[in-house]
Amino acid sequence: MTKLVERSGLALLNELIKDPDRKPLWKIIYELLYLFFLYREIPVHYFSRYLFKKGIINIKNYLPNKLLCERVTPNFNDKTVKDVLDNKLFFDFFYSQFNISLPRIIMYNFKKIFVLSKNATEVKSVGDFKELLLEIFRQNPSYESIFIKKTNSSSCGSNIYKLFLYQVNGKPEVIDEIYFDVIRSGFLFQETINQHRDLIELNSSCLNTIRMDTFVDNNGEANIISAYLRMSINDQFVDNISSGGCQVGINLQTGKLKKFGYGPIKIFGIKVFTEHPKSKIVFENFNVPFFPQIKELVLKAAIYIPGLRLVGWDIAIGASGPVLIEGNSDYDITGNDLADGGYFANPTFRKAFHEIKYL
């Protein structure tokens, strides 16, 4: 796994100046000033959305994150309902009653109390913890690995471990690290999803997931706003963009990937991808498996929780169909903005934004 190194501001500026696909410098400066006065904040999204590239004319359609977080989301999502999504254990308890496909939770804990196979056990040492882990693999002999995620606050790839059986038997330093992290709070121990073969061919280093966001209108009807596929391009076991991943927009009508992929500009610079760097599979027109079922799944999930009207859903694609990983009521707009060529150009998002103008 290649170590991720962030570029300095000076290095990014040098790349920008040398970029043959950028707009003229006077145009970039003019647009930055225009957006500054329009939004009354430093328009950092100008760079994260690649608005400096030639051919990007509709810069007003790309929105700063602050606008979504402070003006849009709070008007649609009831804070008293958020725990259903924010707490992964609550999420599983709630959505499992609707016959929705979810990752199987094998074990969970709160500090030193662990629940496995409906039995609560106090873990007093690393040795006790290792024995519980071995018991998981004994009860599930087909498992080669499991995922360990913090019950709360495991966004952006943090507080997540992928643990293999060989590490339990032969990597005591790995078990020590996980143990002392886990007993400080609460974690879930989940199955590793058997990913669809097409996505393994695209990128085999991680579980590649789809972010699809929905809006529930005043009539209680759920609408899909946009979607994009996330994958690692740096041999990480998580696909989060902030962890060095890449995202490619999905055409909602066809279920095929769009042409360009984008990674975090601080890590990969201003490079735009048209194929996966490792597998060399071209993004454009790559068919996302089970896409109609994915849309059906998120629309069902959105309707079941009407107190949260604007949600970003994370979906994995298993060998036999989509699996709902989690929902996010405070999701980062960057990926959706890029996926849709400007979030404000999206008619469903405009419908939501038009509603809050009169609140």
C-alpha positions as CSV (number, residue, x, y, z in Angstrom):
1,M,0.0,0.0,0.0
2,T,1.5,3.3,-1.1
3,K,1.9,5.9,1.6
4,L,-0.3,9.0,0.9
5,V,1.5,12.3,0.8
6,E,-0.4,15.6,0.6
7,R,0.9,18.2,-1.9
8,S,1.8,21.6,-0.6
9,G,-0.1,24.7,-1.7
10,L,3.0,25.8,-3.6
11,A,3.2,22.5,-5.5
12,L,-0.5,22.7,-6.4
13,L,-0.1,26.2,-7.6
14,N,2.8,25.1,-9.8
15,E,0.7,22.3,-11.2
16,L,-2.2,24.6,-11.9
17,I,0.0,27.1,-13.8
18,K,1.5,24.4,-15.9
19,D,-1.8,22.7,-16.7
20,P,-2.5,22.9,-20.4
21,D,-6.3,22.4,-19.7
22,R,-6.7,25.3,-17.4
23,K,-8.5,28.6,-18.1
24,P,-6.4,31.7,-18.6
25,L,-5.0,33.0,-15.3
26,W,-7.0,36.3,-15.6
27,K,-10.2,34.2,-16.0
28,I,-9.4,32.1,-12.9
29,I,-8.8,35.3,-10.8
30,Y,-12.0,36.9,-12.1
31,E,-14.1,33.8,-11.3
32,L,-12.6,33.5,-7.8
33,L,-13.4,37.1,-7.1
34,Y,-16.9,36.7,-8.5
35,L,-17.6,33.6,-6.3
36,F,-16.2,35.4,-3.3
37,F,-18.6,38.3,-3.5
38,L,-21.5,35.9,-4.5
39,Y,-21.1,33.6,-1.4
40,R,-19.3,36.0,1.0
41,E,-16.6,33.3,1.7
42,I,-13.4,32.1,0.2
43,P,-14.4,29.9,-2.7
44,V,-12.2,26.9,-2.0
45,H,-14.7,24.7,-3.9
46,Y,-13.4,26.4,-7.1
47,F,-10.4,24.0,-6.9
48,S,-12.1,20.9,-5.4
49,R,-14.7,21.0,-8.2
50,Y,-12.0,21.6,-10.9
51,L,-13.7,24.8,-12.0
52,F,-10.4,26.1,-13.3
53,K,-10.6,23.6,-16.2
54,K,-11.5,24.7,-19.7
55,G,-15.0,24.0,-20.7
56,I,-16.5,24.6,-17.2
57,I,-18.8,27.6,-17.8
58,N,-21.6,27.1,-15.3
59,I,-19.5,27.9,-12.2
60,K,-22.6,29.1,-10.3
61,N,-24.1,25.6,-10.5
62,Y,-21.3,24.3,-8.2
63,L,-22.0,25.0,-4.6
64,P,-19.7,25.6,-1.5
65,N,-20.1,23.0,1.2
66,K,-21.0,25.6,3.8
67,L,-24.2,26.4,1.8
68,L,-25.4,22.8,2.1
69,C,-24.4,22.4,5.8
70,E,-25.8,25.7,7.1
71,R,-28.7,26.5,4.8
72,V,-30.0,23.3,3.2
73,T,-29.5,20.3,5.4
74,P,-30.8,21.8,8.7
75,N,-34.1,22.7,7.1
76,F,-34.8,19.1,6.1
77,N,-33.3,16.8,8.7
78,D,-34.8,16.6,12.2
79,K,-32.0,16.4,14.8
80,T,-34.0,14.2,17.0
81,V,-34.1,11.4,14.3
82,K,-30.4,11.6,13.3
83,D,-29.3,8.9,15.7
84,V,-31.0,6.3,13.6
85,L,-28.4,6.9,10.9
86,D,-25.5,8.2,13.0
87,N,-25.4,5.1,15.3
88,K,-24.6,2.1,13.2
89,L,-26.2,-0.3,15.7
90,F,-29.5,1.7,15.8
91,F,-29.3,1.7,12.0
92,D,-29.2,-2.0,11.8
93,F,-31.9,-2.5,14.4
94,F,-34.2,0.0,12.5
95,Y,-33.7,-1.2,8.9
96,S,-33.5,-4.9,9.6
97,Q,-37.3,-4.9,10.3
98,F,-38.0,-3.9,6.7
99,N,-36.3,-6.8,5.0
100,I,-33.6,-4.6,3.6
101,S,-30.2,-6.2,2.8
102,L,-27.6,-5.1,5.4
103,P,-24.1,-6.2,6.4
104,R,-24.4,-8.9,9.0
105,I,-23.3,-7.7,12.5
106,I,-21.5,-10.6,14.2
107,M,-20.5,-8.9,17.4
108,Y,-20.7,-5.5,19.0
109,N,-19.4,-3.9,22.2
110,F,-19.5,-1.0,24.6
111,K,-16.1,-0.6,26.2
112,K,-15.3,-4.0,27.8
113,I,-18.7,-5.6,27.4
114,F,-19.0,-7.6,24.2
115,V,-22.1,-9.3,22.7
116,L,-21.5,-12.3,20.5
117,S,-24.2,-14.9,19.6
118,K,-26.6,-13.2,22.0
119,N,-24.2,-13.7,24.9
120,A,-22.7,-10.7,26.8
121,T,-19.1,-11.2,27.9
122,E,-16.7,-8.9,29.8
123,V,-13.3,-8.8,28.2
124,K,-10.6,-8.2,30.7
125,S,-7.4,-8.5,28.6
126,V,-6.0,-8.7,25.1
127,G,-6.0,-12.5,25.5
128,D,-9.8,-12.5,26.1
129,F,-10.3,-10.2,23.1
130,K,-8.2,-12.5,20.9
131,E,-10.2,-15.5,22.0
132,L,-13.5,-13.7,21.0
133,L,-12.0,-13.0,17.6
134,L,-11.0,-16.6,17.1
135,E,-14.5,-17.6,18.1
136,I,-15.9,-15.4,15.4
137,F,-13.8,-17.2,12.8
138,R,-14.6,-20.6,14.3
139,Q,-18.4,-19.9,14.0
140,N,-17.9,-18.6,10.5
141,P,-15.3,-20.9,8.8
142,S,-15.9,-19.4,5.4
143,Y,-14.7,-15.9,6.6
144,E,-11.2,-14.8,5.7
145,S,-11.7,-11.3,7.2
146,I,-14.1,-9.1,9.1
147,F,-14.6,-5.3,9.3
148,I,-14.5,-3.5,12.7
149,K,-16.2,-0.1,12.7
150,K,-16.8,2.4,15.4
151,T,-20.5,2.5,16.2
152,N,-20.4,6.3,15.9
153,S,-18.0,8.6,14.0
154,S,-16.4,6.2,11.5
155,S,-16.8,8.6,8.6
156,C,-14.1,9.3,6.0
157,G,-12.5,5.9,6.5
158,S,-11.4,6.6,10.1
159,N,-12.0,4.2,13.0
160,I,-12.3,1.3,10.6
161,Y,-10.2,-1.9,10.6
162,K,-10.2,-4.8,8.3
163,L,-9.0,-7.8,10.2
164,F,-7.8,-11.1,8.7
165,L,-7.7,-14.5,10.4
166,Y,-4.0,-14.8,9.9
167,Q,-3.5,-11.5,11.8
168,V,-5.4,-12.9,14.8
169,N,-3.1,-15.8,14.9
170,G,0.2,-14.2,14.0
171,K,0.1,-10.4,14.4
172,P,-0.1,-9.6,18.1
173,E,0.8,-5.9,17.5
174,V,-2.3,-5.5,15.3
175,I,-4.6,-7.1,17.9
176,D,-3.1,-4.9,20.6
177,E,-3.8,-1.8,18.6
178,I,-7.4,-2.7,17.8
179,Y,-8.1,-3.9,21.4
180,F,-7.0,-0.7,23.1
181,D,-9.0,1.4,20.5
182,V,-12.1,-0.8,20.7
183,I,-12.4,-0.8,24.6
184,R,-12.5,3.0,24.7
185,S,-15.9,3.1,23.2
186,G,-18.3,1.0,21.0
187,F,-17.6,-0.9,17.8
188,L,-19.4,-3.2,15.4
189,F,-17.8,-6.4,14.0
190,Q,-19.3,-7.0,10.6
191,E,-19.0,-9.6,7.8
192,T,-16.9,-8.7,4.8
193,I,-19.3,-8.4,1.9
194,N,-18.7,-10.7,-1.1
195,Q,-18.4,-8.1,-3.8
196,H,-19.8,-8.4,-7.3
197,R,-17.1,-9.8,-9.7
198,D,-17.4,-6.8,-12.0
199,L,-16.4,-4.4,-9.2
200,I,-13.6,-6.7,-8.2
201,E,-12.2,-6.5,-11.7
202,L,-12.5,-2.7,-11.6
203,N,-10.7,-2.5,-8.2
204,S,-10.0,-5.4,-6.0
205,S,-8.3,-3.6,-3.1
206,C,-11.5,-2.5,-1.3
207,L,-15.3,-2.7,-1.2
208,N,-16.3,-0.2,-3.8
209,T,-19.5,1.6,-2.8
210,I,-22.0,3.9,-4.3
211,R,-23.1,7.2,-2.7
212,M,-26.6,8.0,-3.8
213,D,-28.5,10.9,-2.2
214,T,-32.3,11.3,-1.9
215,F,-34.8,14.0,-1.2
216,V,-38.3,13.5,0.2
217,D,-40.6,16.2,-1.0
218,N,-43.6,17.8,0.8
219,N,-45.9,15.1,-0.5
220,G,-43.7,12.4,1.1
221,E,-42.4,11.2,-2.3
222,A,-38.7,10.1,-2.4
223,N,-36.6,11.3,-5.3
224,I,-33.0,10.3,-6.2
225,I,-30.8,13.4,-6.7
226,S,-27.5,12.0,-7.9
227,A,-25.1,9.0,-7.6
228,Y,-21.4,8.2,-7.9
229,L,-19.1,5.2,-7.5
230,R,-16.2,5.4,-5.0
231,M,-13.1,3.2,-5.2
232,S,-9.6,3.1,-4.0
233,I,-6.9,3.8,-6.5
234,N,-4.1,3.6,-4.0
235,D,-4.5,0.0,-2.7
236,Q,-6.4,1.2,0.4
237,F,-9.0,-1.1,2.0
238,V,-11.5,1.8,2.2
239,D,-12.9,3.7,-0.7
240,N,-13.3,7.1,0.9
241,I,-12.2,10.0,-1.2
242,S,-10.4,11.6,1.7
243,S,-8.4,8.4,2.1
244,G,-7.0,8.6,-1.4
245,G,-10.0,7.2,-3.2
246,C,-11.6,8.2,-6.5
247,Q,-15.2,8.9,-7.4
248,V,-16.9,8.7,-10.8
249,G,-20.4,9.9,-11.5
250,I,-23.2,7.5,-12.6
251,N,-25.8,8.3,-15.2
252,L,-29.1,7.7,-13.3
253,Q,-31.0,6.7,-16.4
254,T,-28.5,4.1,-17.8
255,G,-26.6,3.0,-14.7
256,K,-23.3,3.5,-16.5
257,L,-20.3,5.4,-15.2
258,K,-19.5,8.8,-16.6
259,K,-16.2,9.7,-18.3
260,F,-14.1,11.3,-15.6
261,G,-12.9,10.3,-12.1
262,Y,-11.8,12.6,-9.4
263,G,-9.6,12.1,-6.4
264,P,-8.6,14.5,-3.5
265,I,-6.8,17.4,-5.1
266,K,-4.3,17.6,-2.2
267,I,-3.2,14.0,-2.8
268,F,-3.4,13.5,-6.6
269,G,-3.1,17.1,-7.6
270,I,-5.1,18.4,-10.6
271,K,-5.1,15.1,-12.4
272,V,-8.4,13.9,-13.8
273,F,-8.8,10.1,-14.3
274,T,-10.5,8.4,-17.3
275,E,-9.5,4.9,-16.2
276,H,-8.6,3.1,-13.0
277,P,-4.8,3.4,-12.6
278,K,-4.3,-0.2,-11.4
279,S,-6.9,-2.2,-13.4
280,K,-6.7,0.1,-16.5
281,I,-10.5,-0.3,-16.9
282,V,-12.0,2.7,-18.7
283,F,-14.7,4.4,-16.6
284,E,-17.0,5.7,-19.3
285,N,-19.9,3.3,-20.0
286,F,-18.8,0.8,-17.3
287,N,-22.0,-0.8,-16.3
288,V,-22.9,-0.7,-12.6
289,P,-24.4,-4.1,-11.7
290,F,-28.0,-4.2,-10.2
291,F,-28.5,-0.5,-10.7
292,P,-32.3,-0.6,-10.9
293,Q,-32.3,-2.6,-7.6
294,I,-30.0,0.0,-6.0
295,K,-32.4,2.8,-6.9
296,E,-35.3,0.8,-5.5
297,L,-33.4,0.1,-2.3
298,V,-32.5,3.8,-1.5
299,L,-36.0,5.0,-2.3
300,K,-37.4,2.4,0.1
301,A,-34.9,3.4,2.8
302,A,-35.7,7.1,2.3
303,I,-39.4,6.6,2.7
304,Y,-39.0,4.6,6.0
305,I,-37.4,7.6,7.7
306,P,-39.4,10.7,6.8
307,G,-37.9,12.8,9.5
308,L,-34.7,12.9,7.5
309,R,-35.6,14.3,4.1
310,L,-32.1,14.8,2.6
311,V,-29.8,11.8,3.0
312,G,-26.7,10.4,1.3
313,W,-26.8,6.6,1.2
314,D,-23.8,4.3,0.9
315,I,-24.5,1.0,-0.9
316,A,-22.3,-1.9,-1.7
317,I,-22.9,-4.3,-4.5
318,G,-22.8,-7.9,-3.4
319,A,-22.7,-11.0,-5.6
320,S,-26.5,-11.3,-5.4
321,G,-27.5,-7.7,-5.1
322,P,-27.1,-4.3,-3.4
323,V,-26.4,-4.0,0.4
324,L,-27.3,-0.9,2.3
325,I,-24.2,0.1,4.3
326,E,-25.3,3.4,6.0
327,G,-27.1,6.7,5.6
328,N,-25.7,10.1,6.2
329,S,-27.8,13.1,7.1
330,D,-24.8,15.5,7.2
331,Y,-23.0,14.3,4.0
332,D,-20.3,16.1,2.1
333,I,-21.7,17.7,-1.1
334,T,-18.4,17.6,-3.0
335,G,-18.8,14.3,-4.7
336,N,-22.4,15.0,-5.7
337,D,-21.4,18.4,-7.1
338,L,-18.7,16.8,-9.2
339,A,-20.9,13.8,-10.2
340,D,-23.7,16.0,-11.5
341,G,-21.7,18.7,-13.2
342,G,-23.0,21.2,-10.7
343,Y,-25.4,20.3,-8.0
344,F,-27.6,23.4,-8.6
345,A,-28.2,22.3,-12.2
346,N,-29.9,19.1,-10.8
347,P,-33.7,19.6,-11.0
348,T,-34.3,17.5,-7.9
349,F,-31.8,19.5,-5.8
350,R,-33.3,22.8,-7.2
351,K,-36.7,21.6,-6.0
352,A,-35.3,21.2,-2.5
353,F,-33.5,24.5,-2.6
354,H,-36.5,26.3,-3.9
355,E,-38.5,25.1,-0.9
356,I,-36.1,26.5,1.7
357,K,-36.1,29.9,0.0
358,Y,-39.6,30.5,1.4
359,L,-39.1,29.0,4.9
